[in-house]
Amino acid sequence: MTKIELPSYLEQSDAVRDRFERLKKRPVILEVENLYKEFDTPTGKVTALKDINFKTYKREFVCVIGPSGCGKSTLVRTLAGLETQSSGRVLLDGKEVQGPGPDRGMVFQGYTLFPWLTVKKNVMFGLQMTGHSRVTAEEEAFQWIDLVGLSKFANSYPHQLSGGMKQRVAIARALANQPRILLMDEPFGALDAQTRAKMQAYLMEIWKNIDITIVFITHDLDEAIYLADRILVLKAHPGEVQEVIEVPVPQPRNPDQFLSPEFLATKKRLEDLIHPPKKEDAEEDRINMVRMVPVDDEVESVF
């Protein structure tokens, strides 16, 4: 069952509490009702998602986390209309989602740009596919390219860009059709730590300055706490909602907050939910190692 209220182990400041009260008064953009997803396998049906229920409000930033294999990517692909649920409903602005559409932008972990098109033409592609003329598509593409800070690279090809720049182009392309919601499936997972931090900052600035609601899949706890208003925590096998956490870290966010009591308390709770301590797991994870050095050769005592 979805848990909306902040659990008692974290305390919200008055400012944070007020922000969430105002958030819940906004229109609901996305609503997921009793969502199930099953796959057929040689050994029978496997349930990937079980009874998923949650709402996302206008201009909210929601992160989805959970153990490996809990169905995070399956969930976001279902929201995008790229996967069909076995039962339940996905509603966008009160209308049931049935297949992909320009009202949802999607950014994947891999670099999905067309390698034979320039940055400008990659961003123009979706606009032209939805009926914009070449001139109009070009004008709008330049606006989005400028928004992500890549105006100087408008005529460059993907192979001439860094990984972070490619993802900025992918974000611009996803936003060019002005979707109601932006869906992101671990978009920064393949980036190095420094580039990832820069991309998180870029994304936060974009989110602040345009009318967009974001659902962001990640396995990185720090990233989820830094970016999200609320965090949806999934259980594994099958994926179902374990808890919804209202992040008590005040907005606007900055890297200095990574060591704040609110940040650390939230991270501790997420760790407990995703990796609960189990004695039997510790026994299973023990490595059976054959010693191949002399008994008196102890590396721990070298220093």
Residue, then its C-alpha position, 0 to 999 in steps of 0.5 A: m500500500t502506498k504510504i504518502e505521509l512522511p515516516s516518523y523517523l524523519e522530521q520536516s521543517d515547517a518550510v518543508r512541510d508547507r512545501f508538501e502541503r502546497l504540492k498536494k494541492r496541485p493537479v494530479i498529472l500522472e495516476v497509476e492504479n492497481l498496475y500489474k505486469e506479467f511476463d511469459t517464460p518457459t517455466g511459466k508466468v513471472t510477475a514483474l510488477k504487483d499492484i502499483n498505485f501512486k500519483t504524481y502532481k504537477r511539476e513534481f520530481v519523483c524518483v523510483i528506486g529499488p533493488s536490482g530486478c525490482g521492475k523499475s525500468t519495466l515500470v517507466r516503460t509502461l508509463a511511456g506506453l512502450e510496454t503493455q500492463s497485464s492489468g490496471r491503468v495508467l492515467l495522464d491528465g485523467k486519460e488512459v495511456q494506450g501506447p507511446g505519445p508526444d505527451r510523454g518524453m522519454v530519456f534512456q540510459g543509453y545514448t539513443l541519438f541518431p548518429w547520422l543527424t546533427v544535434k539540431k536535426n536530432v532535436m528537430f526530429g520529433l517536432q517534424m514527426t508531429g507535423h511541424s514545418r522544417v522552419t518551425a521545427e528548426e526555430e524551436a530546436f534552437q531554443w531547446i538546444d540553447l536551454v541545455g547549453l549546447s548552442k555552439f554544438a548545434n551542427s555537431y554529430p553525436h560522435q563529436l560529443s561527450g557522454g554528458m553532452k549526448q544526454r543533454v541533447a537527448i533531454a532537449r529532444a525529449l522536451a522539444n514536443q513540450p510533453r506533460i511529463l518527462l520519464m527518465d530511465e537511469p539517464f546518468g547511469a553510464l556517466d562518470a561521477q563528475t559528469r553525473a553531478k554536472m548533469q544532475a545540476y543541469l536537470m534541476e535548473i531545467w526542471k525549475n525553469i519549465d513546466i514539466t513533471i519528472v519521473f526519474i528511475t535511479h539506483d543511486l540513493d544520493e541522486a534520488i535524495y538530491l533530485a526528488d520531492r518524493i521517492l517511490v521505493l519498490k520491493a523486489h520479486p515482484g516489484e511493489v510499492q514498499e514506501v513513498i518518502e517525502v524528502p525532508v531536505p529543503q529546496p533549493r538543493n546543493p551538494d553541501q546538503f549531502l552531509s546534512p542530518e536530513f539527507l543522511a537520515t533519509k539515506k539510512r532509511l532507504e538503505d534499510l528498505i532496499h538492503p535489509p540486514k539478514k543473517e542468512d544473506a550474510e552466510e550466503d554471500r560469504i566467499n569460499m576462498v582457498r588460501m594461496v599464500p603462506v599462513d604468516d603472510e598477513v596483508e593486514s599487518v603490513f602497515 
